[in-house]
Protein backbone atom coordinates (compact mmCIF):
# COMPACT_ATOMS: atom_id res chain seq x y z
CA UNK A 1 0.00 0.00 0.00
CA UNK A 2 1.22 3.51 -0.72
CA UNK A 3 2.56 5.53 2.21
CA UNK A 4 0.85 8.90 2.61
CA UNK A 5 2.62 11.68 4.49
CA UNK A 6 0.11 13.80 6.38
CA UNK A 7 0.67 17.58 6.61
CA UNK A 8 0.81 18.98 10.15
CA UNK A 9 -2.52 20.79 9.82
CA UNK A 10 -4.30 17.51 8.97
CA UNK A 11 -2.73 15.36 11.67
CA UNK A 12 -5.60 15.92 14.13
CA UNK A 13 -7.67 13.79 11.71
CA UNK A 14 -5.13 10.93 11.96
CA UNK A 15 -4.68 11.12 15.75
CA UNK A 16 -1.33 12.82 15.24
CA UNK A 17 0.13 10.29 12.80
CA UNK A 18 2.45 11.89 10.25
CA UNK A 19 2.37 8.90 7.90
CA UNK A 20 -0.40 6.42 7.13
CA UNK A 21 -1.07 3.75 4.51
CA UNK A 22 -3.91 3.98 2.02
CA UNK A 23 -5.04 1.74 -0.80
CA UNK A 24 -6.00 2.67 -4.33
CA UNK A 25 -4.80 2.82 -7.91
CA UNK A 26 -5.26 6.59 -8.36
CA UNK A 27 -4.90 9.68 -6.21
CA UNK A 28 -8.72 9.86 -6.04
CA UNK A 29 -8.81 6.30 -4.69
CA UNK A 30 -6.15 7.13 -2.11
CA UNK A 31 -8.11 10.17 -0.90
CA UNK A 32 -11.33 8.12 -0.74
CA UNK A 33 -9.57 5.47 1.35
CA UNK A 34 -8.09 8.13 3.63
CA UNK A 35 -11.54 9.65 4.09
CA UNK A 36 -13.02 6.24 4.94
CA UNK A 37 -10.47 5.78 7.72
CA UNK A 38 -10.11 9.45 8.72
CA UNK A 39 -13.46 11.22 8.15
CA UNK A 40 -13.11 14.78 6.93
CA UNK A 41 -9.86 14.19 5.05
CA UNK A 42 -11.45 14.54 1.60
CA UNK A 43 -13.11 17.82 2.54
CA UNK A 44 -9.76 19.19 3.69
CA UNK A 45 -7.88 18.03 0.56
CA UNK A 46 -10.43 18.55 -2.22
CA UNK A 47 -12.80 21.12 -3.66
CA UNK A 48 -15.33 19.17 -5.68
CA UNK A 49 -13.57 16.91 -8.19
CA UNK A 50 -10.06 18.37 -7.72
CA UNK A 51 -7.44 19.18 -5.12
CA UNK A 52 -7.97 22.40 -3.23
CA UNK A 53 -6.48 25.51 -4.72
CA UNK A 54 -2.95 26.01 -3.43
CA UNK A 55 -2.45 22.31 -2.72
CA UNK A 56 -0.37 19.85 -4.73
CA UNK A 57 0.11 16.11 -4.56
CA UNK A 58 3.66 14.83 -4.95
CA UNK A 59 4.20 11.15 -5.72
CA UNK A 60 7.76 9.90 -5.26
CA UNK A 61 9.10 13.43 -5.65
CA UNK A 62 7.12 14.25 -8.82
CA UNK A 63 4.16 16.65 -8.84
CA UNK A 64 0.98 14.84 -9.90
CA UNK A 65 0.11 16.51 -13.21
CA UNK A 66 -3.02 14.43 -13.87
CA UNK A 67 -4.82 15.62 -10.77
CA UNK A 68 -6.93 13.06 -8.98
CA UNK A 69 -6.57 10.64 -11.88
CA UNK A 70 -2.80 10.35 -11.30
CA UNK A 71 -1.84 6.67 -10.96
CA UNK A 72 -0.39 5.55 -7.64
CA UNK A 73 1.53 2.31 -7.18
CA UNK A 74 1.69 0.12 -4.11
CA UNK A 75 5.27 1.16 -3.31
CA UNK A 76 4.78 4.90 -3.91
CA UNK A 77 5.00 7.70 -1.35
CA UNK A 78 2.37 10.44 -1.54
CA UNK A 79 2.82 13.90 -0.04
CA UNK A 80 0.27 16.71 0.03
CA UNK A 81 2.06 20.06 -0.01
CA UNK A 82 1.31 23.72 -0.53
CA UNK A 83 1.67 24.54 -4.21
CA UNK A 84 4.29 27.17 -4.95
CA UNK A 85 3.74 29.50 -7.88
CA UNK A 86 6.52 30.29 -10.30
CA UNK A 87 8.28 33.61 -10.64
CA UNK A 88 8.90 35.72 -13.68
C-alpha positions, -999 to +999 in steps of 0.1 A: +000+000+000+012+035-007+026+055+022+008+089+026+026+117+045+001+138+064+007+176+066+008+190+101-025+208+098-043+175+090-027+154+117-056+159+141-077+138+117-051+109+120-047+111+157-013+128+152+001+103+128+024+119+103+024+089+079-004+064+071-011+038+045-039+040+020-050+017-008-060+027-043-048+028-079-053+066-084-049+097-062-087+099-060-088+063-047-062+071-021-081+102-009-113+081-007-096+055+014-081+081+036-115+096+041-130+062+049-105+058+077-101+094+087-135+112+081-131+148+069-099+142+051-114+145+016-131+178+025-098+192+037-079+180+006-104+185-022-128+211-037-153+192-057-136+169-082-101+184-077-074+192-051-080+224-032-065+255-047-030+260-034-025+223-027-004+199-047+001+161-046+037+148-049+042+112-057+078+099-053+091+134-056+071+143-088+042+166-088+010+148-099+001+165-132-030+144-139-048+156-108-069+131-090-066+106-119-028+104-113-018+067-110-004+055-076+015+023-072+017+001-041+053+012-033+048+049-039+050+077-014+024+104-015+028+139+000+003+167+000+021+201+000+013+237-005+017+245-042+043+272-050+037+295-079+065+303-103+083+336-106+089+357-137 
